Amino acid sequence: MLSNTKTPMKTLRFENSLRELILAGTKTTTWRLNDEKDISVNDTLSFLDKNGNQFALAKVCEVRLKTFGRLNTSDKEGYESFSSDE
């Protein structure tokens, strides 16, 4: 017998300061370290603030995998800086 249970929606958490940039369409990309959510093109994601409140739904248009050392300056724009690319 088939079950009617739905797979839980994948979520991404963002700093509260990024909420307005995301909603305005200014911030349209993100990168994650050691993310195991298996995000794929056409997934619908729930965007949460740091308090766990949903503020948007988004559809994934593109996924790129890069090692940390291959991130360029524009990839890092708007993110905290690290002392090393390794």
LINVEN-V657315 format. One record per helix or strand of 2 or more residues. SS is the DSSP state (hx for helix, st for strand). FROM is the first residue (numbers start at 1). LEN is the number of residues. Records with the same first field share a line. If there is no record, write none. Layout:
# LINVEN-V657315
SS=FROM-LEN / FROM-LEN
This chain:
# LINVEN-V657315
st=10-5 / 44-6 / 54-6
hx=16-9 / 68-3 / 73-4
